[in-house]
Amino acid sequence: MLDHIVLTVSAVARSKLFYQKALAPLGIAHGVQFEGPHGHADLTGFGSNRAMYFWLKQGVPHPQAVHFGFAAETVAALQAFYDAALAAGGRDNGAPGPRDQYDPRYHAAYVLDPDGYNVEAVFRDY
């Protein structure tokens, strides 16, 4: 099981604002600002239920190297994620809807974040 992911971004402050808005409809919020000791990178943490599992750090992004998806509890939350991400400066990479190529009950929306990472929200109706 995945515990956390650290995403390297070109501008932490910009990405923090984007993810605060885009992830809010999924119940994921900014929760921790970690100042790394002894050469460890500073991290900006997001999560839910007091668990931080999505982190941002300053550096050179590599958007082709990773794809990640966040769970949506409903189709409405999936749509709200998509709308919030676009309003926060994200770019459309696949409007909300079923993805029959995976399963007719698999609903997803895709946006590109400010660094070009493909961010997915998914609702599984099974």
C-alpha positions in Angstrom: 0.0 0.0 0.0 1.2 3.5 -0.8 2.0 5.6 2.2 3.0 8.9 0.5 4.3 10.6 -2.6 6.7 13.6 -2.9 6.2 15.6 -6.0 9.0 17.9 -7.2 7.6 21.2 -8.4 9.2 24.4 -9.9 7.4 26.8 -7.6 6.1 25.4 -4.3 4.0 28.5 -3.4 2.2 28.3 -6.8 1.7 24.6 -6.6 0.5 24.8 -2.9 -2.3 27.2 -4.0 -3.2 25.1 -6.9 -3.5 21.9 -4.9 -5.3 23.6 -2.0 -8.1 24.5 -4.4 -8.0 21.4 -6.6 -8.0 18.9 -3.8 -10.5 20.6 -1.4 -13.5 19.0 -3.1 -11.9 15.6 -2.4 -11.5 16.3 1.3 -7.7 16.7 1.0 -6.2 19.8 2.6 -2.8 21.4 3.3 -1.8 20.3 6.8 2.0 20.6 7.3 4.8 22.8 6.4 8.0 20.8 7.2 11.3 22.6 7.3 13.9 20.0 6.5 16.8 19.7 8.9 20.4 18.8 7.9 20.0 19.1 4.1 16.6 17.4 3.9 14.2 19.2 1.5 11.5 21.5 2.9 8.2 19.9 2.3 4.6 21.1 2.0 2.2 18.3 3.1 -1.4 17.6 2.2 -3.7 14.9 3.5 -6.9 14.0 5.4 -7.8 12.5 8.7 -4.5 13.8 10.2 -2.5 11.7 7.7 -0.2 13.6 5.3 0.4 11.6 2.2 0.9 14.1 -0.7 4.0 16.3 -0.4 5.5 19.0 -2.6 9.2 20.0 -2.7 11.1 22.6 -4.7 13.2 21.4 -7.6 13.1 20.5 -11.3 9.8 18.8 -12.2 9.6 15.7 -14.4 5.9 15.5 -15.3 6.4 12.6 -17.8 7.9 10.5 -15.0 4.8 10.2 -12.8 1.0 10.0 -13.0 -1.1 10.0 -9.8 -4.8 9.8 -9.0 -6.9 10.8 -6.0 -10.0 9.1 -4.9 -13.4 10.9 -5.3 -16.2 9.6 -3.1 -18.9 10.6 -5.6 -19.3 11.7 -9.3 -20.2 15.1 -7.9 -16.9 15.3 -6.1 -15.1 14.3 -9.3 -16.8 17.1 -11.1 -16.0 19.5 -8.3 -12.3 18.5 -8.4 -12.2 19.1 -12.1 -13.9 22.5 -11.9 -11.8 23.6 -8.9 -8.6 22.5 -10.7 -9.4 24.5 -13.8 -10.4 27.5 -11.8 -7.0 27.3 -10.0 -5.1 27.4 -13.2 -5.0 23.7 -14.2 -5.5 22.7 -17.8 -8.0 20.2 -19.1 -6.5 16.8 -19.9 -9.8 14.8 -19.9 -13.2 15.9 -18.8 -15.1 14.0 -16.1 -16.9 10.9 -17.3 -16.8 7.1 -17.5 -13.6 5.5 -18.8 -15.0 2.4 -20.6 -11.6 1.4 -21.6 -10.9 0.5 -18.0 -14.4 -0.4 -16.8 -17.8 1.3 -17.5 -18.1 2.0 -13.7 -14.7 3.8 -13.6 -15.2 7.5 -13.8 -12.3 9.9 -14.0 -11.2 13.5 -14.7 -7.7 14.6 -15.7 -6.0 18.0 -15.4 -2.5 19.2 -15.9 -1.1 21.1 -12.9 1.1 24.2 -13.2 4.2 22.0 -14.0 2.4 19.8 -16.4 1.8 16.8 -14.1 -1.3 14.7 -15.1 -3.5 14.7 -12.0 -6.4 12.3 -12.0 -9.4 12.1 -9.7 -11.3 8.8 -9.9 -14.6 7.5 -8.7 -15.2 3.8 -8.9 -18.8 2.8 -8.8 -18.0 -0.8 -7.7 
